[in-house]
Every structure is written in C-alpha cells, then in structure tokens.
Amino acid sequence: MRFYTAMDGALSRDAVMEVMIAGQDRLQTFSGTLDGIEEKTNCWYFFVKDCDPAVGGQLLVSVNKADMTVDGESYTPGDKVAFKGELELFSHPANEGAFDEWLYYHSRGIAARVWADSVSVTRQSTSWPQQAAKAVRQWMKKGCQTWLSPEYAGITVSMVCGDKALMDDELQSLYQKSGISHILAISGLHVTFLGMGICSLLGRLHLPRWMCILAGMVIVLVYGWFTGMEPSTCRSVVMTIVSLGARWLGRTYDIKNGLALAALWILIPSPLMVTQPGFLLSFIAVGSLVLCPAFGEPSPKRDKKGAKAIVGLWLLRVKSSMVSPVFVTLGMLPVLSWCFFEVSMYSIFINLAVIPLMSLVYPAMLVCALTAPMLGEGGFLLYRLIEGILAV
C-alpha cells in the first residue's frame, strides 16, 4: 500500500512540475538547504531540499567542474544555497533493461534535476556536527592520498568513508564484473566491527556493561550518519543496535526479526527503495546467510592435542568458511541476473578469498585513514599491507 501510494504521489508531482516547466522561463531561480554532495568525474552533484513545495522532494543540482569557481569540498551540508538553472524531470527507460533513472532517484526522495552554472552559498551552516564530519572526511582523504597509491587510496576512502569520488572507474567496473563490488559498500562487516569492537574493547577495561553497550550503539549510529546511511549501511546499523540492545536486556537476538525490522525502517519512509538492486542485494545476502546450515554454529574448538587433531580442526573451519559464500552467491544470483543481465561465473571462488581477507584489510584501512597524517613514514608496513592485499 505504501509503495503504490508513493508511486501515485511521485507521478502526480511530475504532472504538476510539467505544467510549472511549461509555464515559466527556461531558467529559474531556486534556493534551499544543501543536504548532501557527491563528486563525479566531470561534475558535482548537490542535493538540495526545501526548494519549492510543488517539487515535493529534493532537487539534484548538477554543476560542471569547469564552471565552478569554488572547490566543491568547500560546501557543507546545512548551507543555505541559491542557484539558477533549467528544471528537468528524470527520464524513464527507453528500452527494457536500461537504467531507470526516474525510479532510482525517486526512490531516494529526489524529485527532479536542475542543470546549473553555479551554486552560491547565501548562509553558511552553523551545525558543528556537519563541520566536524567534513573536517574528519578531509583528514582521512588527505592521509590516504598522501601515503597510498592513487587506485588503492580510492578503494580505502570508499570502504572507510563511503565516498567513491576517488575510485578509478575501470577498477570499479572490474570489481562489479568479478562479483565483489559488495566490498566497496559500507555494510555489516564495517558496522559490526566498530560496534561490537568498541563494546568488547571497553569491556576489557572493566567498564560497566551498560556503558560499553551504549558506547557501541552511539559509535554505530554516528558512523552510519557519517558515511551517508545508504540502504546497506542502514540495515547494518539497525541490526547491530538491535543485537546490542538484546545483549543489554539479557535477551536472545533473533537475526530474522532484526532483518525484518531493518527492512521496515527503510521501506516505510521510502517504499520505492524495494525496487533498487542495492537494497535487494543487501537483504538477500543476509537472508541467504541465515539459511546457510553452517551459520550460527559455534566454531570448532581444540579439544584434542596432536598434529592430526589440529589438521582436522582447521579442515572443519575451512569447510565452515567455504559454505557461507556459496549460499550468499546463489541467493543473490536471481537479483544479479535480473538487474545487471550478467553473472560472474567465478565470483564464488573469488569471494572465498576476498571475504576472509576483508576482516584483515578493513581494520588496517580504518587505522590508516585515521592516523596516516600523524604516522607519516612510520606507517610504512601498514600501507604496504593494505596495498598488498588489495593488489591480490
């Protein structure tokens, strides 16, 4: 019901804007609040809200880099901005299987696009969280760009900050064709590592249990907001908070209920998101993992001594780690086929190596992004570790 209501509302607003576009001059002046910024190869995308009640959503303002007199990184979400340009509705796919621009942007709450020559700030943001997030993001990007080679700096910034602006297009395409583009998204590994990691670390310092869990929840929420709260990130944040909350209350965490709650949290305010591959793949991957026979089983422990027992223990662990990627890949196969019309036949084998390595390279990336400007050449081994794993 929410999906069809949202679809009817979007089509009705399109009809209103068509009349507005036809009845006014080609160039129109708008003003609103900057909600987000994305850097593309040749242009900047500014997402502006509160522009016009008739629009009924955000506007995507596209500005060519060659036309900008100010670097896009000087803008901060929360700034009051003004711009002048041509309002344009998003297009529907001309052929079956083509990219549905209209559905993609409307699922994100963006109603139309404006091609502008420039964006001027009429009042700067006074929000200290936004200013702090901007400073931290620039600190991380600067450190990665200084001490890592360009292609690996782009991957590191994407995996830590959720910013794909530095990613090489050919490398990103290669990751997608190989079936490992999921590692570039902020998802369960990143959020769980931070939330559970902080909780466990504070627990080792013998702090009160409630304080450790609360700190984990706050870190998870802040990190999700910092990286843009994409659907996969939002799913991970909701599920991690529910898991920590269950631990706080002394209750058992049920991953299926956590997954359903995360889906409702995303879909009730944004029901069109159910059509997007990123949403579907994120939830189907976790759902497939839940169905895996090896999921949830305690890891085999060393209860016997001797070389034979140790070899048997490692064989059991390898078998357990190999089953999960197979289930996840098979679960995502229908969505990949439907959305991208191609499937990597060797993605299962690549993921068998990639997924275990991710648990090693992501913590190293996080430490590098936070400390590289301070460590300088002292982090040589850390930088080479990251580049070595990413080269593999």
C-alpha positions as CSV (number, residue, x, y, z in Angstrom):
1,M,0.0,0.0,0.0
2,R,2.8,2.4,0.8
3,F,4.6,1.5,-2.4
4,Y,1.5,2.3,-4.6
5,T,0.7,5.4,-2.7
6,A,4.3,6.7,-3.1
7,M,4.3,5.8,-6.8
8,D,1.0,7.7,-7.4
9,G,2.3,10.7,-5.4
10,A,5.5,10.8,-7.5
11,L,3.6,10.7,-10.8
12,S,1.2,13.4,-9.6
13,R,4.1,15.7,-8.7
14,D,5.7,15.1,-12.1
15,A,2.4,16.3,-13.7
16,V,2.5,19.4,-11.6
17,M,6.1,20.1,-12.4
18,E,5.5,19.6,-16.1
19,V,2.9,22.4,-16.0
20,M,5.4,24.5,-14.0
21,I,8.2,23.9,-16.5
22,A,5.9,24.7,-19.5
23,G,4.5,27.9,-18.0
24,Q,7.7,29.6,-16.9
25,D,11.0,30.7,-18.4
26,R,13.6,28.1,-19.2
27,L,15.9,29.3,-16.5
28,Q,14.5,29.5,-13.0
29,T,16.0,30.6,-9.7
30,F,15.8,28.3,-6.7
31,S,17.0,28.4,-3.1
32,G,17.1,25.7,-0.4
33,T,19.2,23.8,2.1
34,L,22.2,21.7,1.0
35,D,21.6,18.1,2.1
36,G,24.5,16.3,0.5
37,I,27.3,16.5,-2.0
38,E,28.7,13.9,-4.4
39,E,31.8,14.3,-6.6
40,K,31.6,12.8,-10.1
41,T,34.3,12.6,-12.8
42,N,33.4,15.9,-14.6
43,C,30.8,17.5,-12.3
44,W,29.5,18.0,-8.8
45,Y,26.1,16.8,-7.6
46,F,24.4,19.0,-5.0
47,F,21.3,17.6,-3.3
48,V,19.1,20.5,-2.1
49,K,15.9,20.2,-0.1
50,D,13.2,22.7,0.9
51,C,13.3,24.4,-2.5
52,D,9.7,24.6,-3.6
53,P,6.5,22.9,-2.1
54,A,5.5,22.0,-5.6
55,V,8.6,19.9,-6.1
56,G,7.7,17.7,-3.1
57,G,11.3,16.4,-2.6
58,Q,14.9,17.2,-3.1
59,L,16.5,18.6,-6.2
60,L,19.6,17.2,-7.8
61,V,21.7,20.2,-8.9
62,S,24.4,19.2,-11.4
63,V,27.3,21.7,-11.9
64,N,30.1,21.2,-14.3
65,K,33.5,21.3,-12.6
66,A,34.9,23.6,-15.3
67,D,32.1,26.2,-14.5
68,M,32.8,26.3,-10.7
69,T,34.9,29.0,-9.2
70,V,34.9,27.4,-5.8
71,D,36.0,23.8,-5.0
72,G,33.0,21.6,-4.2
73,E,34.6,20.5,-0.9
74,S,34.2,24.0,0.5
75,Y,30.5,23.4,0.7
76,T,29.0,21.9,3.8
77,P,25.6,20.1,4.3
78,G,23.3,22.6,6.0
79,D,24.4,25.6,4.0
80,K,21.7,27.8,2.6
81,V,22.3,27.9,-1.2
82,A,20.9,29.6,-4.3
83,F,21.2,28.5,-7.9
84,K,19.7,29.2,-11.3
85,G,19.2,26.7,-14.0
86,E,16.8,24.6,-16.1
87,L,14.4,22.3,-14.3
88,E,14.2,18.8,-15.8
89,L,12.2,15.7,-14.9
90,F,14.0,12.4,-14.8
91,S,13.6,10.1,-17.7
92,H,12.0,6.6,-17.9
93,P,14.0,3.8,-19.6
94,A,13.6,3.8,-23.4
95,N,14.4,0.1,-23.7
96,E,13.7,-2.8,-21.4
97,G,16.8,-3.4,-19.2
98,A,18.0,0.1,-19.5
99,F,18.8,2.1,-16.4
100,D,15.6,3.5,-14.8
101,E,16.8,7.0,-13.9
102,W,13.3,8.1,-12.7
103,L,12.8,5.2,-10.3
104,Y,16.4,5.3,-9.0
105,Y,16.2,9.0,-8.0
106,H,12.6,8.9,-6.8
107,S,13.4,6.0,-4.5
108,R,16.0,8.3,-2.9
109,G,13.4,11.1,-2.5
110,I,14.8,13.3,-5.3
111,A,12.1,14.7,-7.5
112,A,13.9,16.5,-10.4
113,R,17.2,17.7,-11.7
114,V,18.5,21.2,-12.3
115,W,21.4,22.0,-14.7
116,A,23.0,25.0,-13.1
117,D,26.1,27.1,-13.9
118,S,27.0,27.6,-10.3
119,V,25.8,27.3,-6.7
120,S,26.2,30.2,-4.3
121,V,26.1,30.0,-0.5
122,T,23.7,32.6,1.0
123,R,24.3,31.5,4.6
124,Q,26.8,29.0,5.9
125,S,25.9,26.1,8.1
126,T,26.3,26.6,11.8
127,S,25.9,22.9,12.5
128,W,29.1,21.7,14.3
129,P,28.5,18.0,13.7
130,Q,28.4,18.7,9.9
131,Q,31.5,20.8,10.2
132,A,33.3,18.1,12.2
133,A,32.3,15.4,9.8
134,K,33.6,17.4,6.9
135,A,36.9,18.0,8.6
136,V,37.3,14.3,9.5
137,R,36.5,13.2,6.0
138,Q,39.0,15.6,4.5
139,W,41.6,14.4,7.1
140,M,41.1,10.8,6.0
141,K,41.2,11.5,2.3
142,K,44.3,13.6,2.6
143,G,46.1,10.9,4.6
144,C,45.1,8.1,2.2
145,Q,46.0,10.1,-0.9
146,T,49.4,11.0,0.6
147,W,50.6,7.6,1.6
148,L,48.8,5.2,-0.6
149,S,49.0,4.8,-4.4
150,P,46.0,6.5,-6.2
151,E,44.0,3.4,-7.0
152,Y,44.3,1.9,-3.5
153,A,43.6,5.3,-1.9
154,G,40.3,5.4,-3.8
155,I,39.3,1.9,-2.5
156,T,40.3,2.8,1.0
157,V,38.3,6.0,1.1
158,S,35.3,4.3,-0.4
159,M,35.4,1.5,2.2
160,V,36.0,3.7,5.2
161,C,34.1,6.9,4.3
162,G,31.6,5.7,1.7
163,D,33.0,8.3,-0.7
164,K,33.6,6.8,-4.2
165,A,34.8,10.0,-5.8
166,L,38.5,8.8,-5.8
167,M,37.6,5.4,-7.2
168,D,39.0,4.5,-10.6
169,D,36.1,3.8,-13.0
170,E,37.8,0.9,-14.6
171,L,38.7,-0.7,-11.3
172,Q,35.1,-0.2,-10.0
173,S,33.8,-1.9,-13.2
174,L,36.2,-4.8,-12.7
175,Y,35.0,-5.3,-9.2
176,Q,31.4,-5.4,-10.4
177,K,32.1,-7.8,-13.2
178,S,34.0,-10.0,-10.8
179,G,31.1,-10.1,-8.3
180,I,33.0,-8.4,-5.4
181,S,31.6,-4.9,-5.7
182,H,29.9,-5.5,-2.3
183,I,33.2,-4.9,-0.5
184,L,33.1,-1.2,-1.6
185,A,29.8,-0.6,0.3
186,I,29.6,0.3,4.0
187,S,27.8,-2.8,5.3
188,G,27.7,-5.4,8.0
189,L,31.5,-6.1,8.3
190,H,32.3,-2.4,8.9
191,V,29.4,-1.5,11.2
192,T,29.7,-4.8,13.2
193,F,33.4,-4.4,13.6
194,L,33.0,-0.9,15.0
195,G,30.0,-1.5,17.2
196,M,31.0,-4.9,18.7
197,G,34.7,-4.0,18.7
198,I,34.2,-0.9,20.8
199,C,31.8,-2.8,23.1
200,S,34.4,-5.6,23.6
201,L,37.3,-3.2,24.0
202,L,35.6,-1.2,26.7
203,G,34.5,-4.4,28.4
204,R,38.2,-5.4,28.7
205,L,38.8,-2.1,30.5
206,H,36.2,-3.3,33.1
207,L,33.8,-0.5,32.5
208,P,30.1,-1.1,33.4
209,R,28.3,-3.3,30.9
210,W,25.6,-0.8,30.1
211,M,28.2,1.9,29.3
212,C,30.0,-0.5,26.9
213,I,26.8,-1.3,25.0
214,L,25.7,2.3,24.9
215,A,29.1,3.4,23.5
216,G,28.8,0.7,20.8
217,M,25.3,1.9,19.8
218,V,26.4,5.6,19.6
219,I,29.5,4.7,17.6
220,V,27.4,2.7,15.1
221,L,24.8,5.5,14.7
222,V,27.5,8.2,14.2
223,Y,29.4,6.1,11.7
224,G,26.3,5.3,9.7
225,W,25.4,9.0,9.6
226,F,29.0,9.9,8.7
227,T,29.1,7.6,5.7
228,G,25.7,8.7,4.3
229,M,23.4,6.0,5.6
230,E,22.9,4.1,2.4
231,P,20.4,1.1,2.5
232,S,23.1,-1.5,3.2
233,T,24.5,0.8,5.9
234,C,21.1,1.4,7.4
235,R,20.4,-2.3,7.5
236,S,23.6,-3.0,9.3
237,V,23.1,-0.1,11.8
238,V,19.6,-1.2,12.7
239,M,20.6,-4.9,13.1
240,T,23.7,-4.1,15.2
241,I,21.7,-1.8,17.5
242,V,19.0,-4.4,18.0
243,S,21.7,-7.0,18.7
244,L,23.4,-4.7,21.3
245,G,20.0,-3.9,22.8
246,A,19.2,-7.6,23.2
247,R,22.6,-8.0,25.0
248,W,21.8,-5.1,27.2
249,L,18.4,-6.5,28.2
250,G,19.7,-10.0,28.6
251,R,17.5,-11.3,25.7
252,T,18.3,-13.6,22.7
253,Y,18.9,-11.7,19.4
254,D,17.0,-13.2,16.5
255,I,18.6,-12.2,13.3
256,K,15.5,-12.8,11.2
257,N,13.5,-10.3,13.3
258,G,16.4,-7.9,13.1
259,L,16.4,-8.2,9.3
260,A,12.7,-7.6,9.1
261,L,12.8,-4.6,11.4
262,A,15.6,-3.0,9.3
263,A,13.6,-3.6,6.1
264,L,10.5,-1.8,7.7
265,W,12.8,1.0,8.9
266,I,13.9,1.7,5.4
267,L,10.7,0.9,3.4
268,I,8.0,2.7,5.4
269,P,9.5,6.2,4.7
270,S,11.0,5.2,1.3
271,P,8.8,2.4,-0.2
272,L,10.2,2.8,-3.7
273,M,13.6,1.6,-2.4
274,V,12.3,-2.0,-2.7
275,T,13.0,-1.8,-6.4
276,Q,16.7,-0.9,-6.1
277,P,19.4,-3.5,-6.5
278,G,21.5,-2.2,-3.6
279,F,18.6,-2.7,-1.2
280,L,17.7,-6.2,-2.6
281,L,21.2,-7.5,-2.7
282,S,22.0,-6.3,0.9
283,F,18.9,-8.0,2.4
284,I,19.1,-11.1,0.3
285,A,22.8,-11.6,1.2
286,V,22.0,-11.6,4.9
287,G,18.8,-13.7,4.3
288,S,20.8,-16.3,2.4
289,L,23.4,-16.4,5.2
290,V,20.7,-17.1,7.7
291,L,19.6,-20.1,5.6
292,C,23.1,-21.5,5.5
293,P,23.5,-24.7,7.6
294,A,26.9,-23.5,8.9
295,F,25.5,-20.1,10.1
296,G,25.1,-19.8,13.8
297,E,27.0,-23.0,14.6
298,P,29.8,-22.5,17.2
299,S,33.3,-22.6,15.7
300,P,35.0,-25.9,16.4
301,K,37.3,-25.8,19.4
302,R,40.6,-27.6,20.0
303,D,39.7,-30.3,22.5
304,K,42.5,-32.7,21.4
305,K,46.2,-32.4,21.0
306,G,48.5,-33.6,18.3
307,A,49.1,-32.8,14.6
308,K,46.2,-34.9,13.4
309,A,43.7,-33.1,15.7
310,I,45.0,-29.7,14.6
311,V,44.7,-30.5,10.9
312,G,41.2,-31.8,11.5
313,L,40.2,-28.6,13.3
314,W,41.5,-26.4,10.5
315,L,39.7,-28.5,7.9
316,L,36.4,-28.0,9.8
317,R,37.0,-24.3,10.0
318,V,37.8,-24.1,6.2
319,K,34.7,-26.1,5.4
320,S,32.5,-23.8,7.5
321,S,34.0,-20.6,5.9
322,M,33.5,-22.0,2.4
323,V,29.8,-22.9,2.7
324,S,28.6,-19.4,3.6
325,P,29.9,-17.6,0.4
326,V,28.3,-20.3,-1.7
327,F,24.9,-19.7,-0.1
328,V,25.2,-16.0,-0.4
329,T,26.2,-16.1,-4.0
330,L,23.4,-18.4,-5.0
331,G,20.9,-16.3,-3.1
332,M,22.0,-13.1,-5.0
333,L,22.1,-14.9,-8.4
334,P,18.5,-14.1,-9.4
335,V,18.8,-10.4,-8.5
336,L,22.1,-10.0,-10.3
337,S,20.7,-11.7,-13.4
338,W,17.5,-9.5,-13.4
339,C,19.2,-6.2,-12.6
340,F,22.5,-6.4,-14.5
341,F,21.9,-9.1,-17.1
342,E,25.3,-10.7,-16.4
343,V,26.7,-13.0,-13.8
344,S,30.3,-13.7,-12.9
345,M,30.8,-17.5,-13.1
346,Y,33.9,-17.3,-10.9
347,S,32.6,-14.9,-8.2
348,I,32.1,-17.8,-5.8
349,F,35.8,-18.7,-5.9
350,I,36.9,-15.1,-5.7
351,N,34.7,-14.4,-2.7
352,L,36.2,-17.4,-0.9
353,A,39.4,-15.5,-0.8
354,V,38.1,-11.9,-0.6
355,I,35.7,-12.3,2.4
356,P,38.4,-13.7,4.8
357,L,40.9,-11.1,3.7
358,M,38.3,-8.3,4.3
359,S,38.3,-9.0,8.0
360,L,42.1,-8.2,7.9
361,V,42.3,-5.3,5.5
362,Y,39.3,-3.2,6.7
363,P,40.8,-2.7,10.3
364,A,44.1,-1.8,8.6
365,M,42.3,0.7,6.3
366,L,40.5,2.3,9.3
367,V,43.7,2.8,11.2
368,C,45.4,4.1,8.1
369,A,42.7,6.6,7.3
370,L,42.6,7.9,10.9
371,T,46.3,8.0,11.7
372,A,48.2,8.3,8.3
373,P,48.7,12.1,8.6
374,M,50.3,11.6,12.1
375,L,52.2,8.4,11.4
376,G,53.7,9.6,8.1
377,E,56.5,7.3,7.0
378,G,56.2,5.4,10.3
379,G,53.2,3.6,8.9
380,F,55.2,2.1,6.0
381,L,54.3,-1.5,6.9
382,L,50.7,-0.7,7.4
383,Y,50.5,1.0,3.9
384,R,52.2,-1.9,2.2
385,L,49.9,-4.4,4.0
386,I,46.8,-2.6,2.6
387,E,48.3,-2.3,-0.9
388,G,49.5,-5.9,-0.9
389,I,46.0,-7.3,0.0
390,L,44.2,-5.0,-2.5
391,A,46.7,-6.0,-5.2
392,V,45.8,-9.6,-4.6
